[in-house]
Amino acid sequence: MASIVTPELEAALGQPIKGPSALGSDPRRLFRLIWTLAVTDFKLKFFGSVLGYLWQIMQPLMLFGVLYVVFSLVLNFTGTEEYYPVAILLGIVMFGSISEMTQGSIRSVGAREPLVRKIEFPRFAIPAAQVLQSMFNFGLNIIPVFVFLILAGGSPRWTWLELPVIAALFAALGLGLAMLLSALWVRYRDVEPIWTVVLQGSFYISPIIFTISLVQEKGGTRAGELMMLNPFAALLQQARHAIIDPSHQSAAAAAGGTWKLIFPLAILAAIVALGSWIFTRMAPVIAEEL
């Protein structure tokens, strides 16, 4: 005979145990977990290092030195824009950050397997913490960009106030990709080498070591418009326009009109939506898949 669960019996038993989910049941706990994981990983990354946080700044600067010599002094990849070396440095900083967000997130769920196996642990905290940690590093790495710009003769401008908006969209792009890649890796381990190849290709087809004017000169305005369909490229171009100098076209100008920014923004929104949907669907079975 089946037992009948009365309201009195439910009250006596307490709240039912919920299964694993992406966000958990307590938003405040989720945000605390994201912050704690990000801060802890950020500190551990430089634990035992003599130079500590200075390494986070030195890495993009050393890469910048190599690329500047090769592509500016040897191959002459400069365009009509001002402060080309600073533009390269900003491109390296932004690409390094999106690379760290995505590559670091691929195995992040597997690396946190002991936590994932806890029923009430919100899985979303893992890729979100990786993105937040990368944004901490981005904040450190952007400092030399402003220093080099001032030393090169640049001056503060009101358009610097666009940086928080650009950074927020940049973090949203990284979060969407982080959720997508970390969820897919749980079931398809080929995601990691495939994404490594995608990143390598993205470095050379994005305006990182060259400016948009050079793209337009060699391939026409249509080539520049097609490049701006890439959300990362559009954000980088707008960052150069807002931070470095107005001689760097805005993302709207490079895309061929303000209304055409709908396309990279729509792609960014689609990446976030797809990553969220796949991660939410995978969250309840992540422990079993691992």
C-alpha positions in Angstrom: 0.0 0.0 0.0 1.5 3.4 -1.0 2.0 5.8 1.8 0.4 9.3 1.6 2.7 12.2 2.2 0.7 14.8 4.2 1.7 18.4 4.8 2.4 17.6 8.4 4.8 14.8 7.3 6.6 17.1 4.8 7.1 19.7 7.6 8.5 17.0 9.9 10.9 15.8 7.2 12.2 19.3 6.3 13.1 20.6 2.9 13.7 18.0 0.2 17.3 17.6 -1.0 17.7 19.1 -4.4 19.8 17.6 -7.2 22.8 19.2 -8.7 22.3 22.3 -10.8 24.2 25.0 -12.5 23.2 28.0 -10.3 22.2 26.3 -7.0 19.4 27.6 -4.8 21.1 30.6 -3.1 22.4 33.4 -5.3 24.4 35.0 -2.5 26.2 31.8 -1.8 26.9 31.5 -5.6 28.5 34.9 -5.8 30.6 34.3 -2.7 31.8 31.0 -4.1 32.7 32.6 -7.4 34.6 35.4 -5.6 36.4 33.0 -3.2 37.5 30.6 -6.0 38.7 33.4 -8.2 40.7 35.1 -5.4 42.2 31.9 -4.2 43.3 30.8 -7.7 44.7 34.3 -8.4 46.9 34.1 -5.2 48.0 30.5 -5.8 49.0 31.3 -9.3 52.0 33.3 -8.0 52.6 31.4 -4.8 56.3 30.8 -4.3 57.3 33.1 -7.2 60.0 35.6 -6.5 58.5 38.3 -8.7 55.0 37.4 -7.9 52.4 39.6 -9.6 55.0 41.3 -11.7 55.2 38.1 -13.9 51.6 38.8 -14.9 52.7 42.1 -16.4 56.0 40.9 -17.7 54.6 38.1 -19.9 52.6 40.3 -22.3 55.4 42.8 -22.3 58.0 40.3 -23.4 55.7 39.0 -26.2 55.0 42.6 -27.2 58.7 43.2 -27.6 59.2 40.3 -29.9 56.1 41.1 -32.1 56.9 44.8 -32.3 60.4 44.1 -33.6 59.2 41.5 -36.2 56.0 43.2 -37.4 56.8 46.8 -37.0 60.6 47.2 -37.6 61.1 44.2 -40.0 57.9 43.7 -41.8 56.4 47.2 -41.5 52.9 46.3 -40.6 52.1 49.8 -39.4 49.0 51.6 -40.8 47.9 55.2 -40.7 46.9 55.1 -37.0 48.9 56.7 -34.2 50.7 54.9 -31.4 51.0 51.6 -33.3 53.3 49.9 -30.6 50.6 50.7 -27.9 47.9 49.2 -30.2 49.9 46.0 -30.5 50.3 45.8 -26.7 46.6 46.3 -26.1 45.8 43.6 -28.7 48.2 41.2 -26.9 46.6 42.0 -23.5 43.1 41.4 -24.7 43.9 38.3 -26.6 45.9 36.9 -23.7 42.9 37.5 -21.4 40.4 35.8 -23.7 42.8 32.9 -24.2 43.3 32.5 -20.4 39.5 32.6 -19.8 38.8 29.9 -22.4 41.8 27.6 -22.1 41.7 27.8 -18.3 38.0 26.9 -18.3 38.1 23.8 -20.5 39.4 21.5 -17.8 38.2 23.6 -14.9 35.2 21.4 -14.1 37.4 18.3 -14.1 40.0 20.0 -11.9 37.2 20.7 -9.4 35.8 17.2 -9.4 35.7 16.8 -5.6 33.5 20.0 -5.4 31.4 18.9 -8.4 30.5 15.7 -6.6 28.9 17.7 -3.8 25.2 17.8 -4.6 24.6 21.4 -3.5 27.6 22.8 -5.2 26.6 25.2 -8.0 28.5 24.2 -11.1 28.4 27.6 -12.7 30.8 28.9 -10.0 33.6 27.0 -11.7 33.8 28.7 -15.1 32.6 32.0 -13.7 35.5 32.0 -11.2 38.0 31.3 -14.0 36.6 34.3 -16.0 36.7 36.5 -12.9 40.3 35.5 -12.2 41.3 36.3 -15.8 39.6 39.7 -15.4 41.8 40.4 -12.4 44.8 39.7 -14.6 43.3 41.9 -17.3 43.1 44.7 -14.8 46.8 44.3 -14.0 47.9 43.9 -17.7 46.0 47.0 -18.9 48.1 49.3 -16.6 51.2 49.1 -18.9 49.0 50.0 -21.8 48.2 53.4 -20.2 51.8 53.8 -19.0 53.2 53.3 -22.5 50.6 55.5 -24.1 51.4 58.4 -21.8 55.2 57.9 -22.4 54.6 57.9 -26.1 52.9 61.2 -26.0 49.2 60.3 -25.5 47.0 62.1 -23.1 43.9 61.1 -21.0 40.6 61.5 -22.8 36.9 61.3 -21.8 36.6 58.2 -24.0 38.5 56.2 -21.4 35.2 56.0 -19.5 34.1 53.5 -22.2 36.6 51.0 -20.7 34.1 49.5 -18.1 31.5 48.9 -20.8 34.1 47.3 -23.1 35.4 45.2 -20.2 31.9 44.0 -19.3 31.1 42.9 -22.8 34.6 41.3 -23.0 33.9 39.4 -19.8 30.5 38.3 -21.1 32.1 36.9 -24.2 34.6 35.0 -22.1 32.0 33.7 -19.8 29.8 32.4 -22.7 32.8 30.6 -24.2 33.9 29.3 -20.8 30.5 27.8 -20.1 30.3 26.2 -23.6 33.8 24.8 -23.6 33.8 23.5 -20.0 30.5 21.7 -20.5 31.5 20.2 -23.8 34.9 19.0 -22.5 33.1 16.8 -19.9 31.7 14.7 -22.7 34.0 15.4 -25.6 37.7 15.6 -24.7 38.6 16.6 -28.2 37.4 20.1 -27.4 40.8 21.1 -25.9 43.0 20.5 -28.9 40.4 21.8 -31.3 40.1 25.0 -29.3 43.9 25.4 -29.2 43.9 25.4 -33.0 41.0 27.8 -33.1 42.8 30.3 -30.8 46.0 30.1 -32.8 44.1 30.9 -36.0 42.1 33.7 -34.3 45.4 35.4 -33.3 46.3 35.9 -36.9 42.9 36.7 -38.4 42.1 39.3 -35.7 43.6 42.8 -35.8 46.1 42.2 -33.1 49.5 42.6 -34.8 48.1 44.8 -37.5 45.6 47.7 -37.6 42.3 47.9 -39.4 43.5 50.5 -41.8 46.1 48.0 -43.1 43.3 45.4 -43.6 41.3 47.9 -45.5 44.3 48.9 -47.6 45.2 45.3 -48.5 41.7 43.8 -48.7 39.3 46.7 -49.1 36.6 48.0 -46.8 34.7 44.8 -47.2 37.5 42.8 -45.5 37.4 45.2 -42.5 33.6 44.9 -42.3 33.8 41.1 -42.3 36.5 41.2 -39.6 34.2 43.3 -37.4 31.7 40.4 -37.3 34.0 38.8 -34.8 32.9 40.1 -31.4 36.5 40.0 -30.1 37.7 42.0 -33.0 35.0 44.6 -32.6 35.7 45.0 -28.9 39.4 45.3 -29.6 38.9 47.9 -32.3 36.6 50.0 -30.0 39.1 49.7 -27.2 41.8 51.1 -29.4 39.6 53.9 -30.5 38.5 54.8 -27.0 41.8 54.3 -25.1 44.7 54.9 -27.6 43.7 57.5 -30.1 40.8 58.6 -32.4 43.0 57.8 -35.4 42.1 54.2 -34.7 38.6 53.8 -36.2 35.7 53.0 -34.0 34.1 49.6 -34.3 31.1 51.3 -35.9 33.3 53.0 -38.6 35.3 49.8 -39.3 32.0 47.8 -39.6 30.6 50.2 -42.1 28.0 51.9 -39.9 26.7 51.9 -36.3 23.7 49.7 -37.2 26.1 47.0 -38.4 27.3 46.5 -34.8 24.1 44.6 -34.3 25.8 41.6 -35.9 28.8 41.2 -33.6 26.6 42.0 -30.6 24.1 39.4 -31.7 26.8 36.8 -32.1 28.1 37.7 -28.6 24.6 37.3 -27.2 24.2 34.0 -29.0 27.5 32.6 -27.6 26.4 33.6 -24.1 22.9 32.0 -24.6 24.2 28.8 -26.1 26.9 28.4 -23.5 24.4 29.0 -20.7 21.9 26.5 -22.2 24.4 23.7 -22.8 26.0 24.3 -19.4 22.7 24.2 -17.6 21.6 21.0 -19.3 25.0 19.3 -18.6 25.2 20.5 -14.9 23.0 17.7 -13.4 25.1 14.9 -15.0 28.6 16.4 -14.9 29.7 14.2 -11.9 28.5 11.1 -13.7 30.3 12.0 -16.9 33.6 12.7 -15.1 
